[in-house]
Amino acid sequence: MSFRQRWHERLVYLRNRPLEYLFTRATRYLGAVVHVPRVGYFINDARIAREILTDSAHFSISGAGGMGDFLDQMLGRPAPTLFNLDGTRHKQLKSIVQREITSRVTATRISELLSSDLQQLREQLEAGCEIDVVPFVQRISTLATAHLMGIHADTEHFEALIEQVSQVGHEVTRVIAVRSGVVASRHVRHAQSLYSGLEQLLVRHLEQAPQPLDSLVARLRQAGLSNDETQVLLLVLLIAGTETLSVGIPRTVAMLLDGGLWTECKSTPANVRAAVDEGFRLSTPSPFVLYSAVRSQTVQGYDFRAGRRVFVALFNILRDRRYIESPYAFRFDRKADPIWNQLWFGAGAHFCPGATVSRAVSHEVLSTLAKVDGQLRITGRRVARRTSFPGYESLRLKQVPG
Ligand code: HEM
């Protein structure tokens, strides 16, 4: 990683939540598993992380202080979000979601769906306009995720829905924090008022566009979810997808340009493909996965006591010299190792259902930018503050004829 690239990547964390960043980075010098009294265990090792994420008998994402618990507190009512389920119910709903998504994600479909937005992006850059990649990625990520769920862009409420997803997503994810597993009531009130506005838009959209019997909405209703529960799950999918992609893709673009790697990246389609995974590894859009130990267990010699929180520090793990050669370098020829490959999407029963669509969307953006004549230059950027998914709030690009 060049000095410029590393400097800007550091600023993404330091301007966001400096203490949380420095503290978590420091734990990696203290060991593979670090217990911090009253906070929990920090996991800094890929093998141990995989073992924890795949051991649902002892560790849970839905337990106190886990991701699912945060979402429950924000919603203020019980509704299945996948993040808050375990066992048979989780398996049943996850397989419906996964099946629907998989049947709708093909590279061609995603490319066709986003073609007019991508074409416009290219034309604007080639006409010399300045483009902000962050709102652009937010828009197409919501568009792609909505498509997977059978929500189409054909009602008057759709554009408003797209705009509000990122706004609400930002508020919801802001409250997930390392220091405490409890969300302050003022944050809950604020996020809930934004969330209910988004929910109303979704309801109006669904009323205007009745869902076919093979849509995700219909399948969830057949599985016994109420209207309210179905809407919650759809919105969680939309928010999870938009928040992570609008972090990962702009940071990948910034790393390539800051690192002077753009010409190499655009020189072959294979390099563009490789940049997708390397960009997600280095940007680690979800820097932590929050679990809790539900039963005491020993993993690779480390004891985990029931009732304590577990922070799988993906952004330490995915820069670990023990498993990854020159981990800070953005390499197009990196050989993926099964120990850490795709770990940015988690592992085990809760492995991200949006992994395939995420790779397809990132590939579409990078290959469109690669087709722009000449070079690209970053003309301005602003780091997002106080968010759980560190990234840019704005990243402006311009074409440099060459
Ligand atoms: C670069 C983009 C993304 C990254 C890095 C990412 C990362 C993650 C991670 C780390 C987890 C937790 C996995 C675990 O506990 O083992 C997760 C779960 C999840 N993600 Fe993603 N994600 C991304 C995109 C998406 C998209 C596009 C969607 C929507 C289609 C999505 C929806 C979800 C959902 C619903 C879960 C919970 C699954 C479950 O509990 O079974 N994510 N994601």
Boltz pocket constraint, residues with backbone or C-beta under 6 A from the ligand:
constraints:
  - pocket:
      binder: B
      contacts: [[A, 53], [A, 61], [A, 81], [A, 82], [A, 83], [A, 84], [A, 85], [A, 94], [A, 145], [A, 236], [A, 237], [A, 238], [A, 240], [A, 241], [A, 242], [A, 244], [A, 245], [A, 248], [A, 280], [A, 284], [A, 285], [A, 286], [A, 288], [A, 289], [A, 343], [A, 344], [A, 345], [A, 346], [A, 347], [A, 348], [A, 349], [A, 350], [A, 351], [A, 352], [A, 353], [A, 354], [A, 355], [A, 357], [A, 358]]
      max_distance: 6.0
